[in-house]
Amino acid sequence: MATTILASIVLALFAVLSAVASLLILTFLRSTERKAPHIQSRKIAKDRKEIAADQPLLVSVIITARNEEEKIGRCISSVLGQTYKNLELVVVDDGSSDKTLLRAQDFAKEDPRIQVIQAGRKPEDWVGKSWPCQKGFESSKGDLLLFVDADSSFDPRAIDYSLDYFVASSLDMFSIAPKVVMQRIWSKATLPLVSAGINLLYPMTKVNDTRSKRAYVFGTFVLIRRTVYSAIGGHEAVREKIVEDAALAQLAKSRGYKLQVMIGDGLVTTDWESEFNSVYHGMERVFSDSIRSYGLISLLDAVLVFFVGLYPIVYALGFVFYSSFIPNVFLGNNLNSFIFNIGLFASTIGIICSLSMSANELKLLSPRRKTRSAAILFPLGYLLFTSAIVTSTLKVSRRKGLEWKGQKFNQDNSISSKAQP
């Protein structure tokens, strides 16, 4: 009897701690996300004549693409449709095996501002998309560089708004958070947790604070001065980082350059991976850099995520199962029933907090209202999130390759032969 009560106390205590953690996380996220700056609410230059009207800045839009034949046209068209016209487009094909290169070349025939190049074979010590980004830079001429993803599209005012604020605020590097189109349950379940993780670790108020070391940008839209990019060594300086955009931001800020990130207010829209393998490998990629710093200790993150997101559900299901064998456990007057009820109440609070967090992140992320009902998928998201931390930790610790965009990257920073086009 004593053993049963002790076990009940321990299990209920975990439920209470889980609920407290969920409540604190939800409170922090809502607070920091309310404080996050929105680009369209910021004062921008009223008169472009104030910003070097005689010599408008040339913006080099560098689009890196690998097997994006269905989306590359949309991306290029949205860039060409910008209200800011002093642009050049450098489209870098990163060894596509589909018709991405041909589609881009068709656009180049119609508009002299577009040049299409092939990245060629990656050197052994380059991973991720740093190589095509670097090649795009080498072929560009702009005063400002804008790195974007081929699966993104842009409101016609995106560069105008961003450039006005960028110049008026004397920034060196700037990024805006995109709206995300999520097609299947895998992306709808996991992306809220990825977003929450970013907002927990890299709240925009901290990223934009020069006194803080935290730095992060969204790879869908990274605007940087050419002089700054060259001074920090460009993508060559982060060539071993699979999450190269965040690494570039950290390098720039560590050198004292002024970085800001803002909510994009729909100026940028991107597609999230929809297939299970792509979603799962994408999460492994995001986790890999931090895991390389902490090794097997990173497994503690998986334990933490499990107890915050999944344990309340496990406890509630366990309660239902237990009550089917023990009558009146819910309404009983004994100590054991009292303890179980405390645990059930705490688990309910934890589940509500997780559901609220997922709904809130979907509201921030998705341009489609109907997507927000996908918050109910949060248990699947936590399960995949936890699993990806474990598998990524084991792969990194054992120096096994991580897969991303049809390529496999070894943990000694080289790219495997099977990944070559």
Backbone torsions as a table, in degrees:
resi	resn	phi	psi	omega
1	MET	NA	-46.1	179.9
2	ALA	-61.9	-38.8	179.4
3	THR	-64.5	-40.2	179.2
4	THR	-63.6	-43.9	-180.0
5	ILE	-65.2	-41.4	179.5
6	LEU	-62.2	-43.4	178.3
7	ALA	-62.9	-39.7	179.5
8	SER	-63.4	-40.5	-179.9
9	ILE	-64.3	-44.5	-178.6
10	VAL	-63.4	-46.0	-178.8
11	LEU	-64.7	-41.5	178.9
12	ALA	-67.9	-36.7	179.0
13	LEU	-62.7	-42.5	176.8
14	PHE	-60.7	-38.9	179.2
15	ALA	-64.4	-41.5	178.3
16	VAL	-64.5	-46.6	179.4
17	LEU	-61.6	-39.3	178.0
18	SER	-62.5	-43.4	179.7
19	ALA	-63.8	-42.7	178.6
20	VAL	-61.6	-45.1	180.0
21	ALA	-62.7	-43.3	179.6
22	SER	-62.1	-41.7	-179.6
23	LEU	-65.9	-41.3	178.8
24	LEU	-65.5	-42.5	179.5
25	ILE	-63.5	-45.8	179.9
26	LEU	-61.4	-44.0	179.5
27	THR	-62.3	-44.5	-179.6
28	PHE	-63.5	-45.5	-178.0
29	LEU	-62.0	-45.8	-179.1
30	ARG	-65.0	-36.3	179.7
31	SER	-67.9	-49.5	-176.4
32	THR	-71.2	-32.3	179.1
33	GLU	-73.3	-29.2	174.6
34	ARG	-67.6	-31.1	-178.6
35	LYS	-84.6	-11.1	-177.4
36	ALA	-63.9	133.3	-177.9
37	PRO	-73.8	145.3	177.0
38	HIS	-109.9	132.0	-173.9
39	ILE	-64.7	-37.2	-176.0
40	GLN	-77.2	-10.0	177.0
41	SER	-94.4	-2.9	-178.4
42	ARG	-88.5	149.9	177.1
43	LYS	-73.0	124.5	177.2
44	ILE	-114.8	169.9	-176.8
45	ALA	-59.5	129.4	-179.9
46	LYS	-76.5	-27.5	-176.1
47	ASP	-132.9	118.0	-178.7
48	ARG	-63.4	-18.0	178.1
49	LYS	-62.1	-23.6	178.7
50	GLU	-70.7	-17.3	-175.8
51	ILE	-114.0	77.9	174.2
52	ALA	46.1	57.0	-177.1
53	ALA	-63.9	-30.6	-179.4
54	ASP	-69.4	-30.4	179.8
55	GLN	-133.1	77.2	-179.5
56	PRO	-59.9	142.1	-177.3
57	LEU	-67.3	134.5	174.9
58	LEU	-84.7	124.5	178.9
59	VAL	-105.1	121.6	175.5
60	SER	-93.8	110.9	177.9
61	VAL	-90.2	114.6	-176.7
62	ILE	-105.0	112.8	-178.0
63	ILE	-107.0	115.9	175.8
64	THR	-98.9	136.0	-173.6
65	ALA	-142.8	136.5	173.4
66	ARG	-137.8	113.8	179.4
67	ASN	54.4	55.8	-179.6
68	GLU	-124.2	39.7	-175.5
69	GLU	-60.5	-29.2	-178.9
70	GLU	-81.7	-15.7	-173.7
71	LYS	-119.5	-18.8	-174.5
72	ILE	-62.1	-36.0	179.5
73	GLY	-64.5	-42.0	178.4
74	ARG	-61.8	-42.5	-178.9
75	CYS	-64.4	-50.2	-178.7
76	ILE	-61.9	-43.6	-179.7
77	SER	-60.4	-40.9	-178.8
78	SER	-69.1	-30.1	176.2
79	VAL	-72.9	-43.8	179.0
80	LEU	-63.7	-25.6	-178.7
81	GLY	-87.2	10.5	-179.3
82	GLN	-68.4	145.3	176.5
83	THR	-69.5	-24.3	173.4
84	TYR	-85.2	121.8	-168.6
85	LYS	-103.0	-15.1	-176.9
86	ASN	-82.4	71.8	-174.1
87	LEU	-124.9	155.4	162.3
88	GLU	-131.0	146.8	179.8
89	LEU	-114.0	127.3	173.6
90	VAL	-115.9	108.0	179.6
91	VAL	-96.9	121.3	-177.0
92	VAL	-110.8	114.1	177.3
93	ASP	-84.9	121.4	-176.3
94	ASP	-99.0	62.5	174.8
95	GLY	68.3	38.9	-179.7
96	SER	-64.8	144.3	176.9
97	SER	-103.1	0.6	177.5
98	ASP	-107.6	-151.1	-175.0
99	LYS	-99.0	21.7	179.9
100	THR	-56.1	-48.0	-177.9
101	LEU	-61.2	-44.5	-178.8
102	LEU	-65.0	-40.6	179.6
103	ARG	-63.0	-42.5	179.5
104	ALA	-66.3	-40.7	179.3
105	GLN	-63.9	-33.2	176.4
106	ASP	-62.3	-40.5	177.5
107	PHE	-66.2	-39.1	-178.2
108	ALA	-63.2	-29.2	179.0
109	LYS	-68.4	-23.9	-175.2
110	GLU	-97.7	-18.0	-175.5
111	ASP	-139.7	117.9	-176.6
112	PRO	-67.4	-12.9	179.5
113	ARG	-76.3	-9.0	-176.1
114	ILE	-102.1	131.7	168.0
115	GLN	-125.6	139.4	-178.1
116	VAL	-116.5	127.4	179.5
117	ILE	-128.8	163.4	175.3
118	GLN	-109.0	132.7	-176.6
119	ALA	-66.5	-31.5	-177.5
120	GLY	78.6	-176.0	-176.0
121	ARG	-68.1	131.0	178.8
122	LYS	-70.8	137.8	170.1
123	PRO	-62.2	158.9	-173.6
124	GLU	-61.8	-28.6	-174.4
125	ASP	-100.7	19.5	176.8
126	TRP	-111.9	137.2	176.7
127	VAL	-129.3	170.7	177.6
128	GLY	62.7	-149.8	-178.4
129	LYS	-103.4	17.2	178.4
130	SER	-61.0	-38.8	-177.7
131	TRP	-62.2	-53.7	178.1
132	PRO	-63.0	-32.6	176.3
133	CYS	-63.5	-43.5	179.3
134	GLN	-64.1	-42.0	179.0
135	LYS	-65.3	-36.2	176.2
136	GLY	-63.6	-42.6	176.8
137	PHE	-59.6	-44.4	-177.5
138	GLU	-63.6	-23.5	179.8
139	SER	-97.1	0.2	-175.8
140	SER	-97.8	165.0	-179.4
141	LYS	-129.3	-3.7	-170.3
142	GLY	-68.4	153.4	173.0
143	ASP	-68.3	-32.2	178.1
144	LEU	-122.5	145.4	178.2
145	LEU	-111.8	132.8	176.7
146	LEU	-123.4	107.6	179.2
147	PHE	-90.6	127.4	179.7
148	VAL	-135.5	161.9	177.5
149	ASP	-94.8	148.3	-176.6
150	ALA	-69.6	-18.1	180.0
151	ASP	-94.7	20.5	-179.7
152	SER	-112.2	159.8	173.4
153	SER	-138.1	160.0	-167.9
154	PHE	-132.7	136.6	170.8
155	ASP	-59.9	145.0	-179.0
156	PRO	-55.5	-22.6	-178.0
157	ARG	-95.4	2.8	-170.9
158	ALA	-58.7	-50.5	-178.1
159	ILE	-72.5	-39.1	177.7
160	ASP	-56.3	-53.1	-179.9
161	TYR	-60.5	-46.5	-176.0
162	SER	-66.1	-42.1	-178.0
163	LEU	-67.4	-41.1	177.4
164	ASP	-57.8	-48.9	-178.5
165	TYR	-68.6	-40.4	-179.5
166	PHE	-56.8	-49.7	-176.8
167	VAL	-73.7	-44.3	-178.3
168	ALA	-62.4	-29.0	-178.0
169	SER	-97.7	4.0	179.3
170	SER	53.5	47.3	-179.1
171	LEU	-84.3	159.5	175.1
172	ASP	-108.0	-28.0	-178.9
173	MET	-149.4	139.4	-172.8
174	PHE	-148.3	144.1	179.1
175	SER	-147.8	149.5	176.1
176	ILE	-124.8	142.4	-178.9
177	ALA	-76.0	133.5	-177.8
178	PRO	-88.0	161.2	161.4
179	LYS	-80.6	148.9	-172.8
180	VAL	-124.2	128.6	175.1
181	VAL	-90.0	120.9	-178.8
182	MET	-114.3	123.6	-170.8
183	GLN	-94.8	-40.6	-172.5
184	ARG	-124.8	173.4	-174.2
185	ILE	-62.7	-29.9	-176.8
186	TRP	-63.4	-44.3	180.0
187	SER	-73.5	-39.2	-179.6
188	LYS	-66.2	-29.8	-179.6
189	ALA	-79.3	-37.7	-171.0
190	THR	-95.0	-33.9	-173.7
191	LEU	-60.8	-37.5	176.5
192	PRO	-57.2	-36.1	179.3
193	LEU	-73.1	-38.1	176.3
194	VAL	-62.1	-45.1	178.9
195	SER	-62.5	-43.9	179.3
196	ALA	-62.9	-39.8	178.6
197	GLY	-62.1	-42.6	178.1
198	ILE	-64.0	-43.9	-178.3
199	ASN	-70.0	-26.3	174.9
200	LEU	-73.2	-45.8	-175.7
201	LEU	-83.2	-32.1	-175.9
202	TYR	-131.1	61.6	177.4
203	PRO	-59.9	141.1	-174.6
204	MET	-60.0	-32.6	179.0
205	THR	-62.5	-33.5	177.7
206	LYS	-78.3	-42.7	179.3
207	VAL	-59.5	-37.7	-177.5
208	ASN	-84.7	-4.1	179.7
209	ASP	-89.9	118.6	-178.0
210	THR	-65.1	-18.7	-179.8
211	ARG	-83.5	-14.0	-179.5
212	SER	-95.7	147.2	178.6
213	LYS	-86.8	-7.4	-176.8
214	ARG	-70.7	136.4	-178.3
215	ALA	-147.9	139.8	-179.3
216	TYR	-163.7	145.5	172.2
217	VAL	-137.0	163.3	177.0
218	PHE	-98.9	120.8	-173.9
219	GLY	-61.2	-14.2	178.6
220	THR	-72.1	-19.2	-177.3
221	PHE	-158.3	97.8	-179.6
222	VAL	-126.1	108.7	-179.9
223	LEU	-103.0	128.0	-176.2
224	ILE	-147.7	144.1	177.1
225	ARG	-66.8	141.5	-179.9
226	ARG	-60.9	-40.7	-179.3
227	THR	-63.5	-38.0	179.6
228	VAL	-69.8	-45.1	179.1
229	TYR	-56.4	-44.4	-180.0
230	SER	-67.9	-39.6	-176.6
231	ALA	-64.1	-34.8	-178.6
232	ILE	-90.4	-0.5	176.6
233	GLY	94.7	5.5	177.2
234	GLY	59.3	-158.1	-179.3
235	HIS	-70.3	-16.7	176.4
236	GLU	-63.1	-32.3	-178.8
237	ALA	-71.2	-18.4	-180.0
238	VAL	-122.0	27.0	-173.2
239	ARG	-62.2	-21.8	-179.7
240	GLU	-91.9	0.2	-176.9
241	LYS	-96.0	125.4	179.6
242	ILE	-76.7	-25.5	172.4
243	VAL	-102.1	74.2	-168.2
244	GLU	-70.6	-30.8	-177.2
245	ASP	-66.8	-44.8	177.5
246	ALA	-65.0	-39.0	179.4
247	ALA	-63.9	-38.6	179.1
248	LEU	-66.0	-40.2	178.5
249	ALA	-64.5	-43.5	179.3
250	GLN	-63.0	-38.7	179.1
251	LEU	-66.3	-45.1	-179.2
252	ALA	-62.7	-45.5	-178.1
253	LYS	-68.0	-36.2	179.3
254	SER	-65.1	-23.4	178.0
255	ARG	-88.9	3.4	175.9
256	GLY	92.2	8.9	179.0
257	TYR	-81.8	150.6	-173.4
258	LYS	-85.3	117.4	-177.2
259	LEU	-117.7	138.9	172.1
260	GLN	-141.4	148.0	177.4
261	VAL	-130.2	141.8	-177.6
262	MET	-139.0	161.0	169.6
263	ILE	-68.7	131.9	-172.7
264	GLY	-81.7	-11.5	178.2
265	ASP	53.2	36.5	176.9
266	GLY	81.7	4.4	178.6
267	LEU	-69.1	-25.0	177.8
268	VAL	-127.9	133.7	176.0
269	THR	-127.5	136.4	-179.7
270	THR	-135.0	162.3	178.0
271	ASP	-99.0	134.4	172.6
272	TRP	-90.9	150.9	178.6
273	GLU	-55.7	143.2	-177.5
274	SER	-113.0	-29.8	179.5
275	GLU	-74.9	147.9	-175.7
276	PHE	-56.6	-50.2	-177.3
277	ASN	-60.3	-41.0	-179.2
278	SER	-66.2	-42.6	178.6
279	VAL	-63.2	-45.9	-176.6
280	TYR	-66.3	-46.7	179.4
281	HIS	-66.2	-30.7	176.7
282	GLY	-63.6	-41.2	177.1
283	MET	-66.4	-41.2	177.0
284	GLU	-58.5	-40.2	179.1
285	ARG	-61.8	-46.1	-178.9
286	VAL	-60.8	-39.4	-176.6
287	PHE	-76.7	-24.1	-165.2
288	SER	-59.5	-42.5	-175.2
289	ASP	-64.6	-43.4	179.1
290	SER	-68.7	-33.8	179.1
291	ILE	-66.3	-35.1	178.4
292	ARG	-61.6	-25.6	-179.8
293	SER	-84.0	-29.0	-173.0
294	TYR	-115.6	-11.3	176.5
295	GLY	62.2	-141.2	-175.5
296	LEU	-64.3	-18.0	176.9
297	ILE	-60.7	-23.9	180.0
298	SER	-62.6	-18.7	176.8
299	LEU	-61.7	-23.5	176.8
300	LEU	-64.2	-29.5	176.4
301	ASP	-63.6	-39.7	178.6
302	ALA	-63.5	-40.8	178.4
303	VAL	-62.7	-43.3	-179.7
304	LEU	-63.1	-46.4	179.5
305	VAL	-61.5	-40.5	179.1
306	PHE	-60.7	-47.9	-175.8
307	PHE	-70.8	-29.2	178.8
308	VAL	-77.4	-44.1	-171.7
309	GLY	-100.4	-33.5	-173.1
310	LEU	-105.0	-30.3	-176.1
311	TYR	-59.2	-42.2	178.7
312	PRO	-58.3	-36.7	179.0
313	ILE	-69.4	-43.9	178.4
314	VAL	-60.3	-42.0	-179.3
315	TYR	-64.5	-45.2	-178.6
316	ALA	-63.3	-42.7	178.0
317	LEU	-65.7	-37.8	177.3
318	GLY	-64.3	-37.0	178.2
319	PHE	-63.0	-44.6	179.5
320	VAL	-62.3	-42.2	179.9
321	PHE	-65.3	-44.4	-178.2
322	TYR	-64.7	-40.1	-177.9
323	SER	-68.7	-20.1	177.6
324	SER	-72.4	-18.7	178.9
325	PHE	-103.5	-29.0	-178.4
326	ILE	-111.3	103.4	-177.6
327	PRO	-64.9	146.2	175.4
328	ASN	63.8	21.3	179.6
329	VAL	-65.9	-29.7	-179.7
330	PHE	-77.0	-40.2	-176.4
331	LEU	-101.1	3.1	-176.3
332	GLY	-66.7	157.6	-179.1
333	ASN	-100.0	2.0	-177.5
334	ASN	-84.0	169.1	-177.0
335	LEU	-61.6	-40.4	-177.4
336	ASN	-62.2	-42.1	178.6
337	SER	-65.0	-39.6	178.8
338	PHE	-60.5	-44.4	179.8
339	ILE	-64.8	-44.4	179.4
340	PHE	-61.0	-39.6	-179.2
341	ASN	-66.7	-36.7	175.5
342	ILE	-61.7	-45.9	179.2
343	GLY	-62.4	-39.0	179.8
344	LEU	-67.1	-41.6	178.1
345	PHE	-62.4	-44.6	179.3
346	ALA	-63.8	-41.4	179.2
347	SER	-62.7	-39.2	178.0
348	THR	-62.1	-42.6	176.7
349	ILE	-61.2	-44.3	180.0
350	GLY	-61.4	-42.8	179.4
351	ILE	-64.6	-42.5	178.8
352	ILE	-62.9	-41.1	179.3
353	CYS	-64.1	-44.1	179.0
354	SER	-64.1	-40.7	178.0
355	LEU	-64.5	-41.9	179.4
356	SER	-65.5	-41.0	179.3
357	MET	-62.5	-45.6	-179.9
358	SER	-62.6	-42.9	179.1
359	ALA	-63.9	-39.4	-179.6
360	ASN	-66.3	-42.8	179.7
361	GLU	-66.8	-39.0	177.7
362	LEU	-64.2	-36.3	177.5
363	LYS	-63.1	-39.8	179.0
364	LEU	-71.3	-34.8	-170.6
365	LEU	-87.3	-44.7	-164.9
366	SER	-91.7	136.1	174.5
367	PRO	-79.3	-7.1	-176.7
368	ARG	-110.1	122.5	-177.9
369	ARG	-61.8	-37.7	-176.0
370	LYS	-65.8	-19.6	178.9
371	THR	-67.2	-26.0	-173.8
372	ARG	-65.9	-22.4	177.2
373	SER	-68.4	-13.1	179.4
374	ALA	-71.0	-1.3	177.5
375	ALA	-57.4	-25.9	-179.8
376	ILE	-63.8	-15.3	-179.1
377	LEU	-83.5	5.2	-173.2
378	PHE	-56.6	-33.1	177.7
379	PRO	-61.6	-40.1	176.8
380	LEU	-63.8	-39.9	178.4
381	GLY	-61.5	-45.5	178.4
382	TYR	-63.2	-38.7	179.9
383	LEU	-63.4	-47.1	179.9
384	LEU	-68.7	-38.9	179.6
385	PHE	-60.9	-47.4	178.8
386	THR	-62.6	-45.4	-179.8
387	SER	-61.7	-41.2	-178.7
388	ALA	-65.7	-35.3	175.7
389	ILE	-62.4	-43.5	-179.0
390	VAL	-64.8	-51.0	-176.6
391	THR	-66.8	-38.2	178.2
392	SER	-65.1	-40.9	178.4
393	THR	-62.0	-44.9	-179.2
394	LEU	-66.8	-40.0	179.9
395	LYS	-65.8	-44.2	-179.7
396	VAL	-66.6	-44.8	-177.4
397	SER	-65.8	-33.2	-179.8
398	ARG	-94.5	5.7	179.6
399	ARG	58.1	38.5	173.0
400	LYS	-92.2	157.3	-174.4
401	GLY	-73.8	147.5	172.3
402	LEU	-103.1	137.3	-179.7
403	GLU	-97.6	141.0	177.1
404	TRP	-161.5	127.9	178.0
405	LYS	53.7	41.6	177.3
406	GLY	77.7	7.9	179.0
407	GLN	-119.0	154.7	177.3
408	LYS	-121.0	122.0	-176.7
409	PHE	-107.7	127.0	177.7
410	ASN	-81.1	155.0	-177.2
411	GLN	-80.2	0.4	170.6
412	ASP	-92.4	17.5	176.1
413	ASN	75.0	11.6	176.8
414	SER	-105.2	159.6	179.2
415	ILE	-101.2	134.5	-175.2
416	SER	-70.6	156.9	-175.9
417	SER	-63.8	-32.1	-178.0
418	LYS	-69.0	-15.8	-178.7
419	ALA	-84.7	-12.6	-176.7
420	GLN	-73.2	140.0	179.0
421	PRO	-69.1	NA	NA
